Amino acid sequence: MKKNFQVYAIEPSKKMLEIAKRKYKDKANFFNTKIEEFEFEDRFDILNLQGDVLSYIEDLDFVMKKMKNLVKNKGYIFATVDSFYFMRRQIIKYGNLKELRDFDRTHITTVGSQYGTFKSRCFTIEDILNLKRYGFEVIDIRGCGLSKVLSEELKNSYLIKEAEHIFFALRKL
């Protein structure tokens, strides 16, 4: 926004979208929809999927094909996802053997808080590298959620398997 790019924000939660609209007013174009349902004629230079969007969708194959069609050739996708490694440690600590076996097989678990529960697809490094099959090259993979201090977060971002989330960058071939 500071560089005068056109910004499009997709958010399925009406409440979160209202917060974004108040904060960014007329600086972005807002769409109250899920990424699975988003339709747009133009193609984008950058898709920024923060907040673990790809972890919370039902059909990764469908969404990755959609992302390939939404981003321009040589365009980028930046994303964060829930970490398989972190979540596996949580299941070992708080879950049971059946939950661990199911998680190891599917990479999907139930997460939640006082606001409700939902399914989360947790990614390994290999899962991210496999996104190449959709016509992308993997440019970067880093751990995130390691520190609340940015300088420490950046310094330790190579600790992918210790991080709560994984950040990655893809470029469309």
Protein Blocks (a to p, Z undefined) as FASTA:
>chain_A
ZZopacddddfblklmmmmmmmnmmmbccddddfklpccfbdcfbdcdehhlmmmpmblm
lmmmmmmmmpcghiacddddddfklmmmmmmmmmcfklmmmmmmnopacdddfkbccddd
dddfklmmmmmmnopacfbdcdehkafbfklmmmmmmmmmlpmbdcdddddZZ
